[in-house]
Amino acid sequence: MPRPVILVTEIDHPLVEHHLCTVRDQATPASEFRAAIARLSVLVGVHATEDLPLSTITVQTPICQTAGQRLAVRVDLVPILRAGLGMVEPLQGLLPESAVWHLGMYRNEETAEPVGYYDNLPASGAPDIAMVLDPMLATGGSVEMVIRRLIEWGVPEIRVLSIIASKAGIQRVTRDFPNVKIFVAKIDPDLNDQSFIVPGLGDAGDRIFDTPQQG
């Protein structure tokens, strides 16, 4: 029997818990925060790629020929600017042949809804699988906007990779896109009045790039 499709995967691993403590701690300096985000991205990425299809090839080792397997699909990365950039390098370490396409969003502080400002997707040439990278899935608005754009581009399969997500954001994405898989290190219970994840880790972009907002 085929395995049931799991739409939301929350990674259960001791190293996830260990590195989450680092990114949640407000005293963590930017350099250590970036390193912990990278490690968590790898842990999430390994789970997000464990069912990718393979094709069999023949390779020549220094000793003899043997059968091997390579990915049978093209997988590209789509970081949501700017926080998603913190997940690109570790994911490219796992998928070095992946192209990186950028979609820029900023948050309207009055409505907490995303506003698009950058899109470098070409008119054609969509990959078989697009992996959307965003450390924080809060309201789900930015991810929803990106998913719609990727569907418009012609991507047949979309996966979302996050470090921390809110229950509300998860529910919004799975409700509107029942075929999109989500992989996340931790699902937090709440959003506050400013639509930040609670307990969360604050503003991932500001902490990755060490640009604290004043006021």
C-alpha positions in Angstrom: 0.0 0.0 0.0 1.2 3.5 -0.8 2.2 5.7 2.2 -0.4 8.3 3.2 0.5 11.9 2.1 1.5 14.0 5.1 0.9 17.7 4.4 2.5 19.1 7.6 5.8 17.7 9.1 7.0 19.1 12.4 10.6 17.9 12.8 11.0 15.8 16.0 14.7 15.7 16.7 17.0 16.6 19.7 19.2 18.8 17.6 16.1 20.8 16.5 15.3 21.5 20.1 18.9 22.4 20.9 19.3 24.9 18.0 15.8 26.4 18.6 17.0 27.5 22.1 19.7 29.5 20.4 17.5 31.3 17.9 14.8 32.0 20.4 17.2 33.6 22.9 17.2 37.4 22.4 20.8 37.5 23.7 22.1 35.4 20.8 24.4 37.6 18.6 23.7 37.8 14.9 26.6 35.5 13.9 25.4 32.7 16.1 21.8 33.3 15.1 22.7 32.9 11.4 24.7 29.7 12.2 21.8 28.2 14.1 19.3 29.1 11.4 21.6 27.3 8.9 21.7 24.2 11.0 18.0 24.1 11.5 17.5 24.7 7.7 19.6 21.6 7.0 17.6 19.5 9.5 14.3 20.7 7.9 15.8 20.3 4.4 16.7 16.7 4.9 13.1 15.8 5.9 11.7 17.9 3.0 13.8 15.9 0.5 13.5 12.4 1.8 10.8 11.3 -0.8 12.2 12.9 -3.9 12.1 10.5 -6.9 15.3 8.9 -8.2 16.5 7.5 -11.4 19.1 4.7 -11.7 22.4 5.3 -13.5 25.7 3.5 -14.0 28.9 5.1 -12.6 32.5 4.1 -12.8 34.3 3.8 -9.5 38.1 3.5 -9.2 37.4 -0.3 -8.9 34.5 -1.1 -11.2 31.1 0.0 -12.6 28.2 0.1 -10.3 24.6 1.2 -10.2 23.8 4.6 -8.5 20.9 6.9 -8.2 20.4 10.5 -8.9 17.5 12.9 -8.5 15.0 12.5 -11.3 13.4 15.9 -10.8 14.5 19.5 -11.0 14.2 21.2 -7.6 14.6 25.0 -7.3 14.7 27.2 -4.2 12.5 30.3 -3.8 13.5 32.3 -0.7 11.1 35.0 0.3 13.2 38.2 0.7 14.7 39.0 2.8 14.7 36.6 5.7 14.5 33.6 3.4 18.1 34.4 2.3 19.3 32.9 5.6 18.1 29.5 4.4 19.5 29.5 0.9 23.2 28.5 1.5 22.4 25.5 3.7 19.7 24.3 1.3 22.1 24.7 -1.7 24.5 22.6 0.2 22.0 19.8 0.0 20.8 20.7 -3.5 23.8 22.2 -5.3 22.3 22.1 -8.7 19.2 24.1 -7.7 18.5 27.5 -9.2 17.5 30.3 -6.8 14.5 32.5 -7.6 13.7 35.5 -5.5 10.4 36.9 -4.5 10.4 40.0 -2.3 7.8 40.9 0.3 7.5 43.5 3.0 5.1 43.6 5.8 2.5 46.4 5.9 2.7 47.2 9.6 -0.8 48.6 9.7 -2.5 45.5 8.2 0.2 42.8 8.8 -0.4 41.7 5.2 2.5 41.2 2.7 3.2 43.6 -0.1 5.2 42.3 -3.1 8.1 44.4 -4.4 10.4 42.1 -6.3 9.9 39.1 -8.6 12.6 37.6 -10.8 10.6 34.5 -12.1 11.1 34.1 -15.9 8.1 33.7 -18.2 8.9 29.9 -18.6 11.1 27.2 -17.3 9.4 26.3 -14.0 11.0 23.5 -12.0 9.3 20.2 -11.1 9.4 21.1 -7.4 9.8 24.6 -5.9 10.9 24.9 -2.2 9.7 28.1 -0.6 12.1 29.3 2.1 10.9 31.5 4.9 12.1 31.2 8.5 8.8 32.4 9.9 5.4 31.3 8.8 3.3 33.7 10.8 -0.1 34.7 9.3 0.7 32.8 6.2 0.0 35.8 4.0 3.5 36.0 2.4 3.7 32.3 1.8 0.2 32.3 0.3 1.1 35.1 -2.1 4.3 33.2 -3.2 2.4 30.0 -3.7 -0.1 31.7 -5.9 2.7 33.2 -8.0 4.4 29.8 -8.3 1.2 28.1 -9.4 0.8 30.9 -12.0 4.4 30.2 -13.2 3.5 26.6 -13.7 5.2 24.8 -10.8 3.5 21.4 -10.4 4.7 20.8 -6.8 5.4 23.3 -4.1 6.9 22.6 -0.6 7.3 25.2 2.1 10.2 25.1 4.5 10.2 27.2 7.7 11.9 27.2 11.0 9.0 28.3 13.1 5.3 28.5 12.1 2.2 29.5 13.9 -0.9 27.2 14.1 -2.9 29.9 12.4 -0.4 30.2 9.5 -0.3 26.5 9.0 -4.1 26.3 9.0 -4.4 29.1 6.4 -1.9 27.5 4.0 -3.3 24.0 4.3 -6.9 25.2 3.9 -6.1 27.3 0.7 -3.6 24.9 -0.8 -4.3 21.3 0.3 -1.6 19.9 -2.0 1.3 21.9 -0.6 3.5 20.2 1.9 4.9 22.1 4.8 8.1 21.2 6.7 8.8 23.1 9.9 11.2 22.8 12.9 8.5 23.9 15.4 4.9 24.9 15.4 4.1 27.7 17.9 0.6 28.1 19.3 -0.2 31.8 18.9 0.1 35.2 17.2 0.1 38.4 19.2 -1.7 41.6 18.4 1.0 42.6 16.0 0.8 39.2 14.2 4.2 38.1 15.5 4.6 34.4 16.4 4.4 33.6 20.2 6.8 32.6 21.6 8.6 32.8 18.3 12.0 34.4 17.9 11.3 38.0 16.9 12.0 39.4 13.5 14.1 36.8 11.7 15.3 39.2 9.0 16.5 41.8 11.4 18.3 39.1 13.5 19.9 37.4 10.5 21.2 40.7 9.0 21.8 42.4 12.4 19.5 45.4 11.5 17.5 46.0 14.7 14.6 48.4 14.2 14.6 51.5 16.4 11.5 52.9 18.1 
